[in-house]
């Protein structure tokens, strides 16, 4: 219990420090007086400025693969798709019938079984986010088939660009399931 509390405190302090550094960096690039920070307008970030954000504390049995997500051109320019593969501790595809991926946000709320997209790969999943190109914000999480959560919630941005309408997001197992 004490270790979890310390971990939360350290996480909070790191986030706070990064936020402060971001404000100082933004002010230094504008040449503004830091005391005027509250009167300056804020920049609205575009989807290309976003990295995946983990919305739940570690540790979980599965984590996003390093470098996830990646963006590529899908088969057609008319829609937006998110897909991925789930890997076990040895880097091999997991047993497909044990897991599902929950994707929600921007009008989508889908739970798809791992293994339901064999054209992507073994232990793969796929969700159509939009029938047209659309930027949006989505959350995803890996679950056991019975709904038990085994990964953090991760936020991912889609991009309304033909060369980035396929979002690849893989999960990797980092320790045994409890």
C-alpha positions, 0 to 999 in steps of 0.5 A: 500500500505504501509503495503504491502511494509513493509511486502515485506521488512520484508520478504526480511530481513528474507530471507537474514538473513536465507541465511547468517545464512546458509552460516555461519553454512556451513562454521563452519561445514567445519572449513573453514575461513569465508573470504574464502567463495567465493573460497569454492565449493557449495554443490548441494542439493538433492531433499530430502533436499528441503521443499516446497518453496512458490514463491508468497507473502501472503495473498491468500485465500488458503494456503498449509496445514501445513505439505504439501507435504507428500510423500508415496508409490503410488499404483505402483512403476512405476510412480510419482503422485501428488494429494490432497484435497482442504478444505474450512474455516471450514475444509470441502471439497470445492465445486468441480466445483469452483476450479482447480489446475495448476501443471507445471515443469519438462515437465508437464503443467496441469490444473485439476479440483478439484473433478476429483479424487473421489478415493482420496477423495471429492474435490480431484485432481490428476496429473500424473507427470511421467510414471516412477520414476523421481525426478523433480521440480514442481510448483503448484497453486490453481485457480478458474475455470475461472483461477483467482489465489487464492493461492501462487505458491508453488514449490515441489520436486518429488523423484525417490523412490518407497516409495515416488512416491505419493506426497500429497498436500492439500490446506486450505482456510484461509480467504474469497475469495474477 
